[in-house]
Structure formats: C-alpha cells, structure tokens
Amino acid sequence: MAKPAAKRATIVAKTRKQLGKAKAGKAARLKAPQQQAKADAKAMHGDIPPWTDAQVDEAFRRFAAREPHPKGELHHTNAFTLLVAVVLSAQATDAGVNKATPGLFAAADTPEKMAKLGEAHIRELVKTIGLYRTKAKNVAALATMLVERHHGKVPRTREELEALPGVGRKTANVVLNIAFGEPTMAVDTHIFRIGNRTGLAPGKTPREVEDELVARIPAKYMQHAHHWLILHGRYTCLARKPLCERCVIADLCKWPGKTVAA
Ligand code: SF4
C-alpha cells in the first residue's frame, strides 16, 4: 500500500538528515589527519620557531631522567652480530629482524663463521625479512671482507664501515654509537620526523637533520640521544597519531598540530 504523502516527506527528511550526519562525521574524522599533515608540512618547511639552547638542554634532561640507560632493540651479542642485525633491519622492523637472527647467530656469530656459512645458507635463515636476497648477499660479502681486510674484526672508523657491502651512513652511525660508544646520530624515519615536526632539527634530508641534531644536542647527552629520540618516535611521537598528552617534551615542542597546550 502506498504511503501517504506527508509520511513519505517525513521519511525523506529523516534520511537526508542521517546522510548529512554521516557526511559530517566523515569530514570530522578526516579533519584531524588533514590538520596534522598540514602541520607536518609547515614544520618540514621550517616555518615554526626554533628551539633555544636552554630548551634543547631541558628536553634531553627529561629524556635522561626518564630513561637513564636506553638500549637499542635489535638483539645482538657482539659488534659483528650488531652490524649484521642493522644491515638486516633496513626497511624492516626490529621485531621482524629479532625473529630471524637467533637462528642465524646460532649458526654464525663471527665473520669467519658467517663467511663459511655462505650466501645460500644465510638466505635460507633470513628469508622472513624483507629484501632478504640482497641482504643475504651483503652479509656474506661483508663477512668475507672483514676476514680478508680487517682480521675478522669490525672496523672502528666510518670510512671503513661504509666501505662494507650494504653499509651506509646510518648503519655506520648505529655501529659506531652502540658498539664503540661514539656520539653519533643515526637518523632513521622516526628521528627524521621528530627533528622536523618538533622544530628541534629541521632538515630536508636525513643528513641535514643529523648535522643539525649533532650541532644542537649538548655533548653530555649525545651518547644516548639517538636512542632517546628513536624511543620517543616509536612509542610517543607516532607518525599518524602522536600521543602529545603523555609526551614529556610537549611544552617545548613547536609542532602546530600538537594536541596539548604549550
Ligand atoms: S607534543 Fe610530543 S608527541 Fe606531540 S608532536 Fe610534539 S614531540 Fe610529538
């Protein structure tokens, strides 16, 4: 039976209202990420105020107070296994690498053993990690090079490290910092984001951010600064939804998109 005209009009009005609400809801959901992207773009262009030296000092004082002895999350037992773990971690998560390395390091935890193990066997042991074919090739080649040119030891200079297959500036920085205690700054995706977003160290490339951080961070904090910033990016200043409300440097941060008042 056909509905009376008045009843039909009411149903149409209700449906329109519901559609309107749904659209508004969608817009509201999109708003925060859009604002965040805009704020990140602004920060990327260096359009936010710089930090004073006192503010930089205060930020790292707080990181140090909260976590006096920060540790990297890649499992390793010596400088060589650290180097291999970092090479394997390119474009992969530390957790994913940590799942594969116990088997690999049980089979070979020195350059000599790894070189003997050979590329095919290494490939089999790391096949759960992204880009494993190239990485296995690099690990086999770098192990051989360490045996042939460095008496089976991991070298302590940047030049020698960067000459190894699969080792770039970031990997060299991690090894120099963790294995040899050098005050280096390995800029990964988290540190690059934090440097720009907070205004602490704006830069268009990882190298620019690295240089700025090295120039700004007080020497007494440099040893652990890399770990503090990575942990901050991994667990607090997240890429999509930074947890500003539980951030220890929220009042110092210059990001226009932060969700707490300065
Ligand atoms: S307040 Fe903290 S969590 Fe929020 S954007 Fe700034 S540094 Fe990141």
py3Dmol code that shows the C-alpha trace and the ligand (Angstrom):
import py3Dmol

protein = """\
ATOM      1  CA  MET A   1       0.000   0.000   0.000  1.00  0.00           C
ATOM      2  CA  ALA A   2       1.382   3.454  -0.953  1.00  0.00           C
ATOM      3  CA  LYS A   3       2.495   5.633   1.968  1.00  0.00           C
ATOM      4  CA  PRO A   4       0.599   8.920   2.471  1.00  0.00           C
ATOM      5  CA  ALA A   5       2.471  11.941   1.037  1.00  0.00           C
ATOM      6  CA  ALA A   6       3.088  13.527   4.469  1.00  0.00           C
ATOM      7  CA  LYS A   7       4.634  10.292   5.817  1.00  0.00           C
ATOM      8  CA  ARG A   8       6.870   9.970   2.717  1.00  0.00           C
ATOM      9  CA  ALA A   9       8.074  13.547   3.164  1.00  0.00           C
ATOM     10  CA  THR A  10       8.988  12.810   6.799  1.00  0.00           C
ATOM     11  CA  ILE A  11      10.941   9.678   5.792  1.00  0.00           C
ATOM     12  CA  VAL A  12      12.817  11.613   3.053  1.00  0.00           C
ATOM     13  CA  ALA A  13      13.672  14.398   5.501  1.00  0.00           C
ATOM     14  CA  LYS A  14      14.932  11.882   8.093  1.00  0.00           C
ATOM     15  CA  THR A  15      17.056  10.071   5.503  1.00  0.00           C
ATOM     16  CA  ARG A  16      18.569  13.364   4.319  1.00  0.00           C
ATOM     17  CA  LYS A  17      19.329  14.312   7.913  1.00  0.00           C
ATOM     18  CA  GLN A  18      21.027  10.950   8.523  1.00  0.00           C
ATOM     19  CA  LEU A  19      23.048  11.280   5.299  1.00  0.00           C
ATOM     20  CA  GLY A  20      24.059  14.784   6.345  1.00  0.00           C
ATOM     21  CA  LYS A  21      25.197  13.492   9.745  1.00  0.00           C
ATOM     22  CA  ALA A  22      27.170  10.681   8.112  1.00  0.00           C
ATOM     23  CA  LYS A  23      28.914  13.149   5.791  1.00  0.00           C
ATOM     24  CA  ALA A  24      29.668  15.477   8.670  1.00  0.00           C
ATOM     25  CA  GLY A  25      31.051  12.532  10.669  1.00  0.00           C
ATOM     26  CA  LYS A  26      33.317  11.587   7.770  1.00  0.00           C
ATOM     27  CA  ALA A  27      34.512  15.174   7.479  1.00  0.00           C
ATOM     28  CA  ALA A  28      35.190  15.287  11.214  1.00  0.00           C
ATOM     29  CA  ARG A  29      37.191  12.068  11.003  1.00  0.00           C
ATOM     30  CA  LEU A  30      39.233  13.444   8.126  1.00  0.00           C
ATOM     31  CA  LYS A  31      39.842  16.769   9.770  1.00  0.00           C
ATOM     32  CA  ALA A  32      42.445  15.759  12.356  1.00  0.00           C
ATOM     33  CA  PRO A  33      44.766  13.897   9.953  1.00  0.00           C
ATOM     34  CA  GLN A  34      44.435  16.722   7.428  1.00  0.00           C
ATOM     35  CA  GLN A  35      45.370  19.282  10.045  1.00  0.00           C
ATOM     36  CA  GLN A  36      48.231  17.054  11.171  1.00  0.00           C
ATOM     37  CA  ALA A  37      49.530  16.721   7.595  1.00  0.00           C
ATOM     38  CA  LYS A  38      49.325  20.488   7.211  1.00  0.00           C
ATOM     39  CA  ALA A  39      51.187  20.993  10.481  1.00  0.00           C
ATOM     40  CA  ASP A  40      53.851  18.472   9.394  1.00  0.00           C
ATOM     41  CA  ALA A  41      54.224  20.266   6.032  1.00  0.00           C
ATOM     42  CA  LYS A  42      54.646  23.568   7.840  1.00  0.00           C
ATOM     43  CA  ALA A  43      57.288  22.051  10.099  1.00  0.00           C
ATOM     44  CA  MET A  44      59.056  20.489   7.089  1.00  0.00           C
ATOM     45  CA  HIS A  45      59.422  23.943   5.578  1.00  0.00           C
ATOM     46  CA  GLY A  46      60.986  25.207   8.776  1.00  0.00           C
ATOM     47  CA  ASP A  47      58.005  27.532   9.318  1.00  0.00           C
ATOM     48  CA  ILE A  48      57.979  27.013  13.078  1.00  0.00           C
ATOM     49  CA  PRO A  49      60.008  28.781  15.749  1.00  0.00           C
ATOM     50  CA  PRO A  50      63.473  27.405  16.542  1.00  0.00           C
ATOM     51  CA  TRP A  51      64.333  25.966  19.943  1.00  0.00           C
ATOM     52  CA  THR A  52      66.579  27.877  22.306  1.00  0.00           C
ATOM     53  CA  ASP A  53      69.687  26.133  23.657  1.00  0.00           C
ATOM     54  CA  ALA A  54      68.054  26.023  27.096  1.00  0.00           C
ATOM     55  CA  GLN A  55      65.005  24.251  25.653  1.00  0.00           C
ATOM     56  CA  VAL A  56      67.152  21.644  23.876  1.00  0.00           C
ATOM     57  CA  ASP A  57      69.048  21.041  27.109  1.00  0.00           C
ATOM     58  CA  GLU A  58      65.812  20.712  29.063  1.00  0.00           C
ATOM     59  CA  ALA A  59      64.322  18.203  26.585  1.00  0.00           C
ATOM     60  CA  PHE A  60      67.314  15.890  26.871  1.00  0.00           C
ATOM     61  CA  ARG A  61      67.491  16.347  30.633  1.00  0.00           C
ATOM     62  CA  ARG A  62      63.936  14.988  30.759  1.00  0.00           C
ATOM     63  CA  PHE A  63      64.673  12.094  28.370  1.00  0.00           C
ATOM     64  CA  ALA A  64      67.702  11.196  30.515  1.00  0.00           C
ATOM     65  CA  ALA A  65      65.700  11.400  33.748  1.00  0.00           C
ATOM     66  CA  ARG A  66      63.018   9.111  32.360  1.00  0.00           C
ATOM     67  CA  GLU A  67      65.377   6.540  30.784  1.00  0.00           C
ATOM     68  CA  PRO A  68      68.968   6.921  32.035  1.00  0.00           C
ATOM     69  CA  HIS A  69      70.308   3.881  30.166  1.00  0.00           C
ATOM     70  CA  PRO A  70      68.358   3.459  26.939  1.00  0.00           C
ATOM     71  CA  LYS A  71      69.061   0.397  24.827  1.00  0.00           C
ATOM     72  CA  GLY A  72      68.623  -0.397  21.153  1.00  0.00           C
ATOM     73  CA  GLU A  73      66.005  -3.026  20.378  1.00  0.00           C
ATOM     74  CA  LEU A  74      67.982  -5.131  17.867  1.00  0.00           C
ATOM     75  CA  HIS A  75      69.243  -8.304  19.535  1.00  0.00           C
ATOM     76  CA  HIS A  76      72.981  -8.898  19.202  1.00  0.00           C
ATOM     77  CA  THR A  77      75.863 -10.417  21.133  1.00  0.00           C
ATOM     78  CA  ASN A  78      78.904  -8.572  19.774  1.00  0.00           C
ATOM     79  CA  ALA A  79      79.905  -5.831  17.311  1.00  0.00           C
ATOM     80  CA  PHE A  80      79.663  -8.212  14.365  1.00  0.00           C
ATOM     81  CA  THR A  81      76.161  -9.504  15.147  1.00  0.00           C
ATOM     82  CA  LEU A  82      75.100  -5.892  15.751  1.00  0.00           C
ATOM     83  CA  LEU A  83      76.433  -4.915  12.323  1.00  0.00           C
ATOM     84  CA  VAL A  84      74.600  -7.826  10.675  1.00  0.00           C
ATOM     85  CA  ALA A  85      71.360  -7.068  12.552  1.00  0.00           C
ATOM     86  CA  VAL A  86      71.474  -3.428  11.440  1.00  0.00           C
ATOM     87  CA  VAL A  87      72.138  -4.413   7.812  1.00  0.00           C
ATOM     88  CA  LEU A  88      69.154  -6.785   8.001  1.00  0.00           C
ATOM     89  CA  SER A  89      66.940  -4.099   9.542  1.00  0.00           C
ATOM     90  CA  ALA A  90      66.879  -1.762   6.512  1.00  0.00           C
ATOM     91  CA  GLN A  91      63.227  -1.218   5.606  1.00  0.00           C
ATOM     92  CA  ALA A  92      62.213  -3.884   8.130  1.00  0.00           C
ATOM     93  CA  THR A  93      61.113  -3.764  11.756  1.00  0.00           C
ATOM     94  CA  ASP A  94      63.462  -4.600  14.624  1.00  0.00           C
ATOM     95  CA  ALA A  95      60.913  -7.168  15.834  1.00  0.00           C
ATOM     96  CA  GLY A  96      60.971  -8.905  12.439  1.00  0.00           C
ATOM     97  CA  VAL A  97      64.784  -8.984  12.432  1.00  0.00           C
ATOM     98  CA  ASN A  98      64.843 -10.281  16.018  1.00  0.00           C
ATOM     99  CA  LYS A  99      62.706 -13.242  14.983  1.00  0.00           C
ATOM    100  CA  ALA A 100      65.217 -14.342  12.352  1.00  0.00           C
ATOM    101  CA  THR A 101      68.572 -13.565  13.963  1.00  0.00           C
ATOM    102  CA  PRO A 102      68.611 -16.178  16.795  1.00  0.00           C
ATOM    103  CA  GLY A 103      68.847 -18.931  14.166  1.00  0.00           C
ATOM    104  CA  LEU A 104      71.372 -17.008  12.089  1.00  0.00           C
ATOM    105  CA  PHE A 105      73.613 -16.091  15.026  1.00  0.00           C
ATOM    106  CA  ALA A 106      73.438 -19.628  16.438  1.00  0.00           C
ATOM    107  CA  ALA A 107      74.908 -20.768  13.118  1.00  0.00           C
ATOM    108  CA  ALA A 108      77.405 -17.911  12.787  1.00  0.00           C
ATOM    109  CA  ASP A 109      78.281 -15.153  15.261  1.00  0.00           C
ATOM    110  CA  THR A 110      81.699 -14.199  13.859  1.00  0.00           C
ATOM    111  CA  PRO A 111      82.816 -13.022  10.408  1.00  0.00           C
ATOM    112  CA  GLU A 112      84.742 -16.282   9.880  1.00  0.00           C
ATOM    113  CA  LYS A 113      81.730 -18.482  10.631  1.00  0.00           C
ATOM    114  CA  MET A 114      79.396 -16.267   8.575  1.00  0.00           C
ATOM    115  CA  ALA A 115      81.736 -16.310   5.576  1.00  0.00           C
ATOM    116  CA  LYS A 116      81.878 -20.104   5.830  1.00  0.00           C
ATOM    117  CA  LEU A 117      78.114 -20.381   6.185  1.00  0.00           C
ATOM    118  CA  GLY A 118      77.776 -18.825   2.738  1.00  0.00           C
ATOM    119  CA  GLU A 119      75.128 -16.754   0.964  1.00  0.00           C
ATOM    120  CA  ALA A 120      72.660 -19.576   0.195  1.00  0.00           C
ATOM    121  CA  HIS A 121      72.502 -20.744   3.798  1.00  0.00           C
ATOM    122  CA  ILE A 122      72.246 -17.181   5.116  1.00  0.00           C
ATOM    123  CA  ARG A 123      69.422 -16.515   2.651  1.00  0.00           C
ATOM    124  CA  GLU A 124      67.519 -19.500   3.970  1.00  0.00           C
ATOM    125  CA  LEU A 125      67.892 -18.291   7.563  1.00  0.00           C
ATOM    126  CA  VAL A 126      66.762 -14.690   6.892  1.00  0.00           C
ATOM    127  CA  LYS A 127      64.040 -15.316   4.336  1.00  0.00           C
ATOM    128  CA  THR A 128      61.319 -13.953   6.641  1.00  0.00           C
ATOM    129  CA  ILE A 129      62.902 -10.468   6.420  1.00  0.00           C
ATOM    130  CA  GLY A 130      62.058  -8.098   3.555  1.00  0.00           C
ATOM    131  CA  LEU A 131      64.663  -7.780   0.779  1.00  0.00           C
ATOM    132  CA  TYR A 132      66.324 -10.916   2.168  1.00  0.00           C
ATOM    133  CA  ARG A 133      68.050 -11.905  -1.062  1.00  0.00           C
ATOM    134  CA  THR A 134      70.065  -8.677  -1.308  1.00  0.00           C
ATOM    135  CA  LYS A 135      70.658  -8.618   2.438  1.00  0.00           C
ATOM    136  CA  ALA A 136      71.944 -12.218   2.493  1.00  0.00           C
ATOM    137  CA  LYS A 137      74.298 -11.368  -0.345  1.00  0.00           C
ATOM    138  CA  ASN A 138      75.582  -8.307   1.528  1.00  0.00           C
ATOM    139  CA  VAL A 139      76.005 -10.170   4.833  1.00  0.00           C
ATOM    140  CA  ALA A 140      78.033 -12.921   3.127  1.00  0.00           C
ATOM    141  CA  ALA A 141      80.161 -10.364   1.271  1.00  0.00           C
ATOM    142  CA  LEU A 142      80.769  -8.143   4.301  1.00  0.00           C
ATOM    143  CA  ALA A 143      81.762 -11.161   6.422  1.00  0.00           C
ATOM    144  CA  THR A 144      84.294 -12.182   3.767  1.00  0.00           C
ATOM    145  CA  MET A 145      85.631  -8.627   3.577  1.00  0.00           C
ATOM    146  CA  LEU A 146      86.021  -8.453   7.359  1.00  0.00           C
ATOM    147  CA  VAL A 147      88.025 -11.677   7.300  1.00  0.00           C
ATOM    148  CA  GLU A 148      90.180 -10.638   4.353  1.00  0.00           C
ATOM    149  CA  ARG A 149      90.796  -6.971   5.169  1.00  0.00           C
ATOM    150  CA  HIS A 150      90.148  -6.478   8.880  1.00  0.00           C
ATOM    151  CA  HIS A 151      91.454  -9.649  10.563  1.00  0.00           C
ATOM    152  CA  GLY A 152      87.890 -10.753  11.293  1.00  0.00           C
ATOM    153  CA  LYS A 153      87.102  -7.591  13.303  1.00  0.00           C
ATOM    154  CA  VAL A 154      84.502  -4.879  12.812  1.00  0.00           C
ATOM    155  CA  PRO A 155      86.428  -1.679  11.957  1.00  0.00           C
ATOM    156  CA  ARG A 156      86.014   1.394  14.140  1.00  0.00           C
ATOM    157  CA  THR A 157      86.101   4.135  11.528  1.00  0.00           C
ATOM    158  CA  ARG A 158      83.224   5.470   9.455  1.00  0.00           C
ATOM    159  CA  GLU A 159      85.176   5.188   6.205  1.00  0.00           C
ATOM    160  CA  GLU A 160      86.000   1.529   6.749  1.00  0.00           C
ATOM    161  CA  LEU A 161      82.461   0.707   7.853  1.00  0.00           C
ATOM    162  CA  GLU A 162      80.855   2.478   4.899  1.00  0.00           C
ATOM    163  CA  ALA A 163      83.159   0.567   2.519  1.00  0.00           C
ATOM    164  CA  LEU A 164      81.462  -2.700   3.584  1.00  0.00           C
ATOM    165  CA  PRO A 165      78.666  -4.087   1.350  1.00  0.00           C
ATOM    166  CA  GLY A 166      75.198  -2.966   2.463  1.00  0.00           C
ATOM    167  CA  VAL A 167      76.566  -0.463   4.999  1.00  0.00           C
ATOM    168  CA  GLY A 168      75.583   3.188   4.591  1.00  0.00           C
ATOM    169  CA  ARG A 169      75.952   6.203   6.816  1.00  0.00           C
ATOM    170  CA  LYS A 170      73.027   5.297   9.064  1.00  0.00           C
ATOM    171  CA  THR A 171      74.270   1.744   9.702  1.00  0.00           C
ATOM    172  CA  ALA A 172      77.798   3.030  10.347  1.00  0.00           C
ATOM    173  CA  ASN A 173      76.391   5.555  12.828  1.00  0.00           C
ATOM    174  CA  VAL A 174      74.466   2.853  14.722  1.00  0.00           C
ATOM    175  CA  VAL A 175      77.535   0.590  14.954  1.00  0.00           C
ATOM    176  CA  LEU A 176      79.829   3.448  15.958  1.00  0.00           C
ATOM    177  CA  ASN A 177      77.372   4.518  18.638  1.00  0.00           C
ATOM    178  CA  ILE A 178      76.295   1.190  20.133  1.00  0.00           C
ATOM    179  CA  ALA A 179      79.385  -0.968  19.628  1.00  0.00           C
ATOM    180  CA  PHE A 180      82.086   1.665  20.091  1.00  0.00           C
ATOM    181  CA  GLY A 181      80.421   4.352  22.193  1.00  0.00           C
ATOM    182  CA  GLU A 182      80.876   7.159  19.655  1.00  0.00           C
ATOM    183  CA  PRO A 183      78.498  10.135  20.000  1.00  0.00           C
ATOM    184  CA  THR A 184      76.954   9.652  16.537  1.00  0.00           C
ATOM    185  CA  MET A 185      73.379  10.296  15.440  1.00  0.00           C
ATOM    186  CA  ALA A 186      71.819   7.690  13.132  1.00  0.00           C
ATOM    187  CA  VAL A 187      68.795   9.388  11.577  1.00  0.00           C
ATOM    188  CA  ASP A 188      66.059   6.869  10.828  1.00  0.00           C
ATOM    189  CA  THR A 189      62.473   7.577   9.842  1.00  0.00           C
ATOM    190  CA  HIS A 190      61.483   8.343  13.474  1.00  0.00           C
ATOM    191  CA  ILE A 191      64.308  10.790  14.126  1.00  0.00           C
ATOM    192  CA  PHE A 192      63.784  12.475  10.757  1.00  0.00           C
ATOM    193  CA  ARG A 193      60.120  13.021  11.638  1.00  0.00           C
ATOM    194  CA  ILE A 194      60.791  14.255  15.169  1.00  0.00           C
ATOM    195  CA  GLY A 195      63.567  16.604  14.056  1.00  0.00           C
ATOM    196  CA  ASN A 196      61.224  18.295  11.604  1.00  0.00           C
ATOM    197  CA  ARG A 197      57.926  18.025  13.433  1.00  0.00           C
ATOM    198  CA  THR A 198      59.069  19.429  16.741  1.00  0.00           C
ATOM    199  CA  GLY A 199      61.271  22.080  15.158  1.00  0.00           C
ATOM    200  CA  LEU A 200      64.263  20.702  17.073  1.00  0.00           C
ATOM    201  CA  ALA A 201      66.286  19.957  13.934  1.00  0.00           C
ATOM    202  CA  PRO A 202      64.555  20.841  10.674  1.00  0.00           C
ATOM    203  CA  GLY A 203      66.089  19.431   7.501  1.00  0.00           C
ATOM    204  CA  LYS A 204      65.093  18.223   4.060  1.00  0.00           C
ATOM    205  CA  THR A 205      67.363  15.168   4.161  1.00  0.00           C
ATOM    206  CA  PRO A 206      68.424  12.764   6.921  1.00  0.00           C
ATOM    207  CA  ARG A 207      71.923  14.226   6.681  1.00  0.00           C
ATOM    208  CA  GLU A 208      70.648  17.769   7.284  1.00  0.00           C
ATOM    209  CA  VAL A 209      68.686  16.587  10.327  1.00  0.00           C
ATOM    210  CA  GLU A 210      71.704  14.629  11.579  1.00  0.00           C
ATOM    211  CA  ASP A 211      74.023  17.641  11.277  1.00  0.00           C
ATOM    212  CA  GLU A 212      71.512  19.905  12.991  1.00  0.00           C
ATOM    213  CA  LEU A 213      70.983  17.462  15.873  1.00  0.00           C
ATOM    214  CA  VAL A 214      74.729  16.990  16.338  1.00  0.00           C
ATOM    215  CA  ALA A 215      75.150  20.769  16.389  1.00  0.00           C
ATOM    216  CA  ARG A 216      72.289  21.359  18.845  1.00  0.00           C
ATOM    217  CA  ILE A 217      72.375  18.500  21.349  1.00  0.00           C
ATOM    218  CA  PRO A 218      74.702  19.163  24.306  1.00  0.00           C
ATOM    219  CA  ALA A 219      77.754  16.853  24.257  1.00  0.00           C
ATOM    220  CA  LYS A 220      76.842  15.295  27.606  1.00  0.00           C
ATOM    221  CA  TYR A 221      73.645  13.861  26.062  1.00  0.00           C
ATOM    222  CA  MET A 222      74.990  12.759  22.661  1.00  0.00           C
ATOM    223  CA  GLN A 223      75.897   9.220  23.662  1.00  0.00           C
ATOM    224  CA  HIS A 224      72.253   8.249  24.269  1.00  0.00           C
ATOM    225  CA  ALA A 225      70.464  10.934  22.218  1.00  0.00           C
ATOM    226  CA  HIS A 226      69.946   8.613  19.254  1.00  0.00           C
ATOM    227  CA  HIS A 227      68.187   6.013  21.433  1.00  0.00           C
ATOM    228  CA  TRP A 228      66.050   8.545  23.273  1.00  0.00           C
ATOM    229  CA  LEU A 229      64.796  10.047  20.025  1.00  0.00           C
ATOM    230  CA  ILE A 230      64.066   6.663  18.441  1.00  0.00           C
ATOM    231  CA  LEU A 231      62.156   5.508  21.521  1.00  0.00           C
ATOM    232  CA  HIS A 232      60.276   8.819  21.564  1.00  0.00           C
ATOM    233  CA  GLY A 233      59.283   8.383  17.912  1.00  0.00           C
ATOM    234  CA  ARG A 234      58.392   4.733  18.307  1.00  0.00           C
ATOM    235  CA  TYR A 235      56.234   4.986  21.401  1.00  0.00           C
ATOM    236  CA  THR A 236      55.101   8.611  21.835  1.00  0.00           C
ATOM    237  CA  CYS A 237      55.547  10.903  18.834  1.00  0.00           C
ATOM    238  CA  LEU A 238      53.952   8.394  16.461  1.00  0.00           C
ATOM    239  CA  ALA A 239      53.756   9.228  12.768  1.00  0.00           C
ATOM    240  CA  ARG A 240      49.966   9.138  12.457  1.00  0.00           C
ATOM    241  CA  LYS A 241      48.701   9.841  15.937  1.00  0.00           C
ATOM    242  CA  PRO A 242      51.316  11.376  18.201  1.00  0.00           C
ATOM    243  CA  LEU A 243      50.450  10.882  21.879  1.00  0.00           C
ATOM    244  CA  CYS A 244      51.007  14.511  22.831  1.00  0.00           C
ATOM    245  CA  GLU A 245      49.026  14.156  26.059  1.00  0.00           C
ATOM    246  CA  ARG A 246      51.673  11.808  27.513  1.00  0.00           C
ATOM    247  CA  CYS A 247      54.719  13.471  25.932  1.00  0.00           C
ATOM    248  CA  VAL A 248      57.473  14.651  28.294  1.00  0.00           C
ATOM    249  CA  ILE A 249      58.508  17.472  25.965  1.00  0.00           C
ATOM    250  CA  ALA A 250      55.010  18.638  24.984  1.00  0.00           C
ATOM    251  CA  ASP A 251      55.520  22.140  26.399  1.00  0.00           C
ATOM    252  CA  LEU A 252      58.808  22.531  24.486  1.00  0.00           C
ATOM    253  CA  CYS A 253      57.613  21.076  21.164  1.00  0.00           C
ATOM    254  CA  LYS A 254      56.835  23.663  18.455  1.00  0.00           C
ATOM    255  CA  TRP A 255      54.599  21.472  16.296  1.00  0.00           C
ATOM    256  CA  PRO A 256      51.480  23.456  15.337  1.00  0.00           C
ATOM    257  CA  GLY A 257      49.434  20.235  15.296  1.00  0.00           C
ATOM    258  CA  LYS A 258      50.135  19.100  18.843  1.00  0.00           C
ATOM    259  CA  THR A 259      47.059  18.191  20.828  1.00  0.00           C
ATOM    260  CA  VAL A 260      48.084  19.719  24.159  1.00  0.00           C
ATOM    261  CA  ALA A 261      48.559  23.359  25.054  1.00  0.00           C
ATOM    262  CA  ALA A 262      52.092  24.722  25.308  1.00  0.00           C
TER     263      ALA A 262
END
"""
ligand_1 = """\
8
SF4
S 53.988 17.248 21.772
Fe 55.343 15.445 21.844
S 54.175 13.802 20.877
Fe 53.190 15.735 20.319
S 54.125 16.315 18.379
Fe 55.329 17.310 19.985
S 57.001 15.873 20.440
Fe 55.455 14.745 19.295
"""
view = py3Dmol.view(width=600, height=400)
view.addModel(protein, "pdb")
view.setStyle({"model": 0}, {"cartoon": {"style": "trace"}})
view.addModel(ligand_1, "xyz")
view.setStyle({"model": 1}, {"stick": {}})
view.zoomTo()
view.show()
